[in-house]
Amino acid sequence: MANAFSDVMMGEVRARFAHIESCPFEGERVFFENAGGALTLNSAVQTSAKFAAIPDNQGRANGASQALVDIINKAKADMALMMNAPSGQFFVGESGTELLFRLIMNACLSRRGQGVVLSSTLEHPASRSAAARWAEEAKLTHVVIAHDDATGTIEAQAYADAVTANTVVATIVHTSPVTGMGVDVATVSKAIRAKAPDCLIVVDGIQHAAHGAIDLAAYDVDGYVISPYKMFSRHGYGLAWLSDKLEGVAHNALDGGPELNWEMGTRDTGAYATLSDVCAYLEWLGGEMSGKTDRRERIVAAGEAIHDQEKALTDAMIDGVGNLAGLRDMERVMILGGPDNAAREGLVSLTVAGVASVDVVEALNKQGIRTHLRKADHYSGNILDPLGLDGCVRVSMCHYNSVQEVAQFLAVMKELAG
């Protein structure tokens, strides 16, 4: 089993990320905790430092202020290119969770008393909790569809069976942060719109964003939210996209201000600027992998390359590397969603019979392998409780991880699960 990238390309990719081989607090380690927050581009680190020193704000009558406005506008244009959004608007807020709450709140309130809000049990509480709260406040009925426990995802047919003509708001998670399985958003959206064409559809893209292309034009949805720190940028803000339909609903705004403004107060120009760094990185990666010159074609090629590399990683983890057995051949290991699952996006969640997941995570950490414990709490109980699990080990990778790092993980797992 080999990396999808050549050795040279692997080196060039890894060189662009901060702390890829070592933790500033614990020293050398393999970073398989990307679902908790991806590594940060060196360019984003430099950009953040640069803009942290600038005292000027947008909207002033001076050259510095105008330069900041231009940088923000460029970042919004870069996001439209990166996510293939021909219309609508992008804006930043406090976090991905806060933005999901805000979009879902305003979608529900705009349809007060008119029908049903449709969600699924696969969703992160950022969207499920928002839908539950604001459905009640807006006097709507909240219907929650059950996901498939065996596959760890949800199919469009489950939505098709539940949607009715009076479904006015729907929420979709693009990828589960617990199982790592993706959802076919375009097909789900099509199933919803077949019966409820005016439904406002909001997508949680937070877990998906780092693992492949985003194509808003193909999805036919009204809101899409990511957390940039999970897509190679930094902490401290979230990014939302709104369709023309959703941006026009009533929302919090200053009296007398622009009607379609969704941002609350002055935002950090550096946050926007680091999004341009992410876009530039994907253009570089796609160009190197495909030889394309068109910007959008490069980004699409980057998404394909990321998918291929992460499939190589998850295949290696499940099927083995060299003489090291994979997880499927470790009798005491159970893989959530099963070992053969085409919906998997760079993540393997597992349990080891006879060993508490918290102890597995700790043992891996002592050997320099950073993973994460998911507990059956308000974050993950929706996935783990139906499986009768009190926890699982989440091993989450990104395209800058290597098959060699997977081999290090499997060598430790051989001892833990032997």
Buried (B, 14 or more C-beta within 10 A) or exposed (E): BEBBBEEEBBEBBBEBBBBBEEEEEEEEBBBBBBBBBBBBBBBBBEBBEEBEEEEBEBEEEEEEBBBBBEBBEBBBEBBBBBBBBEEBBBBBBEBBBBBBBBBBBBBBBBBEEBBBBBBBBBBBBBBBBBBBBBBEEBEBEBBBBEBBBEBBBBBBEBBBEBBEEBBBBBBBBBBBBBBBBBBBBBBBBBBBBEBBEEBBBBBBBBBBBBBBBBBBEEBBBBBBBBBBBBBBBBEBBBBBBBBEBBBEBEBEBEEEEEEEBBBBEEBBBBBBBBBBBBBBBBBBBBBBBBEBEEBBBBBBBBBBBBBBBBBBBBBBBBBBBEEBBBBBEBEBBBBBBBBEBEBBBBBBBBBBEEBBBEEBBEBBBEBBBBBBBBBBEEBBBBBBBEBEBBBBBBBBBBBBBBBEBBBBBBEBBEEBBE
